[in-house]
């Protein structure tokens, strides 16, 4: 990055306060501890912290300019400030400007489940042909996505962006900023349904990913998802080339234990054979979506296969680990009903004693009790040997399991950690999964 203060002010619709120095802005940060010399500091305002209070700290750590919503701070600031109505809006506007400065191919990915893994798959494929950047971790909101765009450097050829949301209108803004050439939607489920009346509302929110799609762009939708193949979806995607990868394109798929799935696809008379180094049949569809994106951008069958050879599961996402004689399926990063059931399927494919440690699934609103109870019923029918539920909502998983001899419920993670060794045995295969707010990584860390 190499932007002038005047350029940043113009791109963000801001006004420079103080003397605008000639120093180039070489990075953007929202955290003072991550500031690099030459950075633009973007203070954000949250419920408990106001980033404006840390502008001076940012300056001491190397920032040479900062956005501000408070004009009076110019009187005490050691660095020039750019006065804007909203620092978050200014951050997004600047990211949109910076993205348009780069002549690259952009792939955007969203969905109720599987978007982070699919993003990583697409990036791995494109890296075999292009100089590629991708979303940092799961930085997929109005702050994280701009920071991912600011990674771009001269010579970059492709960017893969994950776009998340929990309210209508969020992906619309992210899509306008990212201006993708290809948009992928993996699945429409109940994640974040507390902010919507039904799944159709979630569908419309996810379809906002098309709002910034460039002319001549391509939309790739899961052809096995009834909502993504509905008339409402088809109407929205009508102006673009729309592809529907589905089970019809999967020649074969074989899950090999907890380590991988081997599969073959046929797409437009091309046969692709690959190994997905992540367990679960649902990963095969994510791999197909990523494969179609790669082929659309010119990747060869060999490049696609090689991309999967180097794929590493993200931390806390179906990562299989060993703890002594126990096998841990670490899927603790997040949870929704569909993903929870897929993880249970993976667990129950094993022959050893199968222990499911399941916690609250958040943001399910009016369907929360029913969805948790359904997960419990599914776990029982699938063959879980011991169910351990943790959390207020997860008590409904316990109820749905309806087998007091083979299930335990704990109100908190701490209550379980105080006695987990009494319930897990050598040789167990243990699934650990809950929404992010439950902090189930504490359980994984303790067992490991």
GIFENNOR-V888358 format. One line per field, one symbol per residue. phi: phi as a letter, one per 40 degrees, with the letter a starting at -180 (. if undefined). burial: 1 if it has 9 or more other ideal C-beta (glycine too) atoms within 8 Angstrom, else 0. A space follows every 50 residues. Layout:
phi->???
burial->???
This chain:
phi->.abcccccccccgbbcbgcccccccbababbccbcbdgcccbcbbbcbbb cccbccccccchcbaacacbcccccbccbcbbcbcacccccccccccccc cbcbcbbbbaicagccccdcccccccccbbcbbadcfbcbbcbccdcccc cdbdgcbaabbcbbabbcgccdccccccfccbbbbcabbcdgcccbcacc ccdccccccccbccdgcbbbbcccccccbcdccccccdcbcbbbdadccc caabcbfcbabbabbbbfgbbbbabccbchcccccdccdccccccccgcc dcccdcdccbcbdcdgbfccbbbgccbbccbccaaadcccccccdcdccc cccbbbbbbdbcgbfcbdcccccccccccccchccbbbbbhccccccdcc cfaccbabbbcaccccccadccbbbdgcbbcbaacdccfccccdcccc
burial->10101001101101011100000011111101001101111111100000 11011101101111111110001100101111110011111111111110 01011111111111111111111111111101111001111111111111 01000101111111100101111111111111111111111111110011 11111111111110001111111010111101110010010111100011 00101001011111111000010111111111111111111111111010 10111111001011011111100001111111101111111111111101 00111111111011001100111111111101010111111011111111 100001111100101110010011000111111110010111110010
